[in-house]
C-alpha cells in the first residue's frame, strides 16, 4: 500500500480541496506516517506511560507534524 492513498486520506484531500477553493488559499500536505508511534516512544523514553496519556501522544505527534512542515518550508 506504500504510495497509495487510503480511504480516509482521500476523504481528507477532497475536504481540503473544498476548503482551499472556498478560502482561495493553497493547501499543503505533510506525511504523518508513524508520528504517533514516534511520539509514544519519546514518552516511554521519558518515563511517561503512553497508555495513560493518549492526549499527550496526540499533541506530541501534532507538534512533530508541524515541525516537519516548518522544516520543509525552510528547505524551499
Buried (B, 14 or more C-beta within 10 A) or exposed (E): EEEEEEEEEEEEEEEEEEEEEEEEEEEEEBEEEEBBEBBBEBBEEEEBEBEEBEEBBEEBBBEBBEEBEEEEEEEE
